[in-house]
Amino acid sequence: MSQESGVRSQESGVRSQEEHPIPDNQQSRIGKLYGLGIGPGDPELLTLKAHRILTTVPVIAYPTMENGKVLARAIVADFIRPDQIEIPMPLPFSVERSSQPYYDLGAEKIAEHLSAGRDVAVLCEGEPMLYGTFMYLFNRLSGRFDTEIVPGISSTMACAAMLGAPITYRNDVFSIMPATLDADTLRDRLAVVDAAVIIKLGRHFAKVKSILAELGLLDRALYIERATQPTQKIVAIADVDSANVPYWSLILIPSKYEFGVRSSEFGVKSRMG
């Protein structure tokens, strides 16, 4: 996607300032930027504070994938008002192309509304400051505009709850690792974990599965995709089709404390009935 097409996509989703004139008593006001954590997918997991801000701000912004899918907006679609201005921000979810120009464009559009006195809420799946797209906008805008970050339930925590899998006990150390790490780095880090979650699986699933088997962790590993969403799936790792693993999936390696290596029973059977 070219920068030009990215601009067109964003402009098509933003009503002009002429269509939304600023009241005289707000002409000198600068808008406030919100990084709004909206949770992993279930709208009922939205916090009261996030709901209040979402339903009162005049402008909302959210990332969109190149295939047109918009998870963030879909999560809160029932709460969006018809009169709210929307800023879709297309992002290339791939390592082949830099996403920085797209964040520049998104930040520019958001800054226009903030400078015009309109508060803007950026919708963030999960927790805004944990592998969140909002962090890149925060780095570009927080030095110029008043900014507030509203925490959300991360996919990691939601997945543990959906799996019924205690993550850590006592002095366990918990690690979060993206599957996009190279095989050697991922292997070295997994070799010493007490408990871990591997995120951003997608096309990296086969690599991760092979490393887990090599390290003897496959029996403890639990797979879940699209946690808390209507399309949530909990599947035994042996049954996962590596060619169809979505980006919104993860593998959880819960604490071995008390459970030993009983995860074939502890991690899957009781959660698939």
C-alpha positions in Angstrom: 0.0 0.0 0.0 1.4 3.4 -1.0 1.5 6.3 1.4 -0.9 8.1 -1.1 -3.4 5.3 -0.8 -3.0 5.4 3.0 -3.8 9.1 3.0 -6.9 8.5 0.9 -8.1 5.7 3.2 -7.8 7.9 6.2 -9.3 11.0 4.6 -12.4 8.9 3.6 -13.1 8.1 7.2 -12.7 11.7 8.6 -15.4 14.2 8.4 -14.1 17.7 7.6 -13.7 20.4 10.2 -16.1 22.5 8.2 -18.8 19.8 8.8 -18.0 20.0 12.6 -17.4 23.7 13.5 -16.0 24.4 16.9 -18.2 26.3 19.3 -17.0 29.8 20.1 -16.2 28.9 23.7 -13.8 26.2 22.5 -11.9 28.1 19.8 -8.7 28.3 21.9 -9.0 24.9 23.5 -6.6 22.1 22.6 -8.0 18.6 22.5 -6.9 15.8 24.7 -5.5 12.5 23.4 -6.7 9.2 24.9 -5.1 5.8 24.5 -8.1 3.6 25.1 -7.5 0.0 26.1 -10.6 -1.9 24.9 -9.6 -5.4 25.9 -9.1 -8.6 23.9 -12.5 -8.9 22.1 -15.5 -9.3 24.4 -17.2 -5.9 24.6 -18.3 -6.7 28.2 -14.6 -6.6 29.2 -14.5 -2.9 28.4 -13.8 -0.9 31.6 -16.3 1.6 32.9 -13.8 4.4 32.3 -13.0 3.3 28.7 -16.8 3.2 28.0 -17.3 6.6 29.4 -14.6 8.2 27.3 -15.5 6.2 24.2 -19.1 7.4 24.3 -18.3 11.1 25.0 -15.3 12.0 22.8 -16.1 13.6 19.4 -13.4 11.7 17.5 -12.2 8.1 17.5 -9.2 6.6 15.7 -8.3 3.0 15.2 -5.8 0.8 13.2 -7.0 -1.2 10.2 -5.3 -4.1 8.5 -4.5 -4.1 4.8 -7.3 -6.7 4.2 -9.8 -4.3 5.5 -10.4 -6.0 8.9 -10.9 -3.7 11.8 -10.9 -5.6 15.1 -10.7 -2.6 17.4 -13.8 -0.9 15.9 -15.7 -4.2 15.8 -15.2 -4.7 19.6 -16.9 -1.4 20.5 -19.2 -1.0 17.4 -22.3 -1.0 19.6 -21.0 2.0 21.6 -20.0 4.3 18.7 -22.4 7.2 18.0 -23.4 8.1 14.5 -22.1 11.7 14.9 -18.6 10.7 16.0 -15.8 11.4 13.6 -13.8 8.3 12.7 -10.1 8.1 11.7 -9.2 4.7 10.3 -5.4 4.2 10.2 -4.3 1.5 7.7 -1.2 -0.3 8.8 1.0 -2.9 7.0 1.1 -5.8 9.5 4.2 -7.2 8.0 8.0 -7.0 8.5 8.6 -6.4 4.8 7.6 -2.8 4.9 8.1 -0.1 7.5 5.0 1.0 9.3 6.6 4.3 10.4 5.2 6.4 7.5 1.7 5.1 8.3 2.1 6.1 12.0 3.3 9.5 10.8 0.1 9.9 8.7 -2.1 8.7 11.5 -0.5 11.1 14.0 -0.9 14.0 11.5 -4.6 13.4 11.2 -5.1 13.0 14.9 -3.1 16.2 15.5 -5.4 18.2 13.2 -8.4 17.4 15.4 -6.5 17.9 18.7 -5.3 21.3 17.5 -8.9 22.1 16.5 -10.0 21.5 20.1 -11.5 18.0 19.6 -10.6 15.2 22.1 -9.5 12.0 20.3 -9.7 8.5 21.6 -7.4 5.9 19.9 -8.9 2.4 20.2 -6.3 -0.1 21.3 -6.9 -3.9 21.5 -5.8 -5.3 24.8 -3.5 -3.0 26.8 -2.2 0.2 25.0 1.3 0.0 26.4 1.9 -3.7 25.9 2.9 -4.3 22.2 0.2 -1.8 21.3 0.0 0.3 18.2 -0.9 3.3 20.4 2.7 3.5 21.7 3.9 4.8 18.3 1.3 7.5 18.3 2.1 8.3 21.9 5.7 8.8 21.0 4.7 11.2 18.2 1.9 13.2 20.0 2.3 13.1 23.8 4.9 15.8 23.8 2.6 18.2 22.1 -0.8 17.3 23.5 -2.3 16.4 26.9 -2.5 12.6 26.9 -4.2 10.0 29.1 -3.8 6.2 28.8 -6.7 4.1 30.0 -5.5 0.5 30.8 -7.2 -2.5 29.2 -7.3 -6.2 29.8 -4.5 -7.7 27.7 -4.9 -10.8 25.6 -2.3 -12.6 27.7 -4.4 -12.2 30.9 -7.7 -13.0 29.0 -6.2 -16.2 27.5 -5.1 -17.5 30.9 -8.6 -16.9 32.2 -10.3 -18.6 29.2 -7.9 -21.6 29.5 -8.3 -21.7 33.3 -4.5 -21.9 33.5 -2.8 -20.3 36.5 0.2 -18.5 35.0 2.6 -17.9 37.9 3.0 -19.1 41.5 5.3 -17.7 44.3 8.6 -16.8 42.7 7.9 -17.8 39.2 9.1 -15.4 36.5 6.7 -14.7 33.6 8.0 -13.9 30.1 6.2 -12.6 27.1 7.8 -13.4 23.7 6.8 -12.5 20.2 6.9 -15.5 17.8 8.6 -13.2 15.3 11.9 -13.7 17.1 14.5 -15.7 15.2 14.6 -19.4 16.2 17.9 -19.3 18.1 16.8 -16.4 20.3 13.4 -17.9 20.9 15.0 -21.2 21.8 17.5 -19.7 24.2 14.8 -17.7 26.1 12.3 -20.5 26.3 14.9 -22.8 27.7 15.0 -20.9 31.0 11.4 -19.8 31.5 9.2 -20.6 34.5 6.2 -19.5 32.6 5.7 -17.8 29.3 3.3 -16.7 26.6 4.2 -16.6 22.9 2.3 -14.0 21.0 1.9 -13.1 17.3 1.9 -16.7 16.2 0.5 -16.5 12.7 2.9 -18.0 10.1 5.5 -18.6 12.8 3.5 -21.4 14.5 5.4 -24.3 13.0 8.7 -22.8 14.1 7.5 -22.3 17.6 6.0 -25.8 17.9 9.3 -27.3 16.8 11.2 -25.4 19.4 8.8 -26.4 22.1 9.1 -30.0 21.2 12.9 -29.8 21.2 12.8 -28.3 24.7 10.3 -30.7 26.1 7.7 -28.0 26.7 5.1 -29.2 24.3 3.1 -31.1 27.0 2.7 -27.9 29.0 1.9 -25.6 26.1 -1.7 -24.5 25.5 -3.0 -22.9 22.3 -5.9 -20.5 22.0 -6.9 -18.1 19.2 -9.2 -15.0 19.3 -9.7 -15.3 23.0 -13.0 -13.9 24.4 -14.3 -13.3 20.8 -17.3 -15.2 19.3 -14.8 -17.1 17.1 -12.6 -18.2 20.1 -11.0 -21.6 19.6 -9.0 -23.7 22.1 -7.2 -26.5 20.3 -4.7 -29.2 21.3 -1.4 -28.1 19.7 -1.1 -31.4 17.9 -4.4 -30.6 16.1 -3.6 -27.0 15.1 -3.4 -26.5 11.3 -0.2 -24.5 11.0 -1.3 -23.1 7.6 -4.3 -21.4 9.2 -3.0 -19.9 12.4 -4.3 -16.3 12.8 -2.3 -13.4 14.1 -4.6 -13.2 17.1 -3.4 -16.4 18.6 -1.0 -17.4 21.3 0.6 -20.2 23.2 0.6 -20.2 26.9 3.2 -22.1 29.0 1.7 -21.9 32.5 3.6 -22.5 35.7 4.6 -26.0 36.3 4.2 -25.6 40.1 1.7 -28.2 41.3 0.8 -29.3 37.8 4.0 -31.1 36.8 3.7 -32.0 33.1 -0.1 -32.9 33.2 -1.1 -30.3 30.7 -2.6 -32.7 28.2 -5.3 -33.1 30.9 -4.9 -29.8 32.7 -4.6 -27.6 29.7 -7.0 -29.0 27.1 -9.5 -31.6 28.0 -11.2 -29.7 30.7 -11.5 -26.6 28.4 -12.8 -28.2 25.3 -15.9 -29.9 26.5 
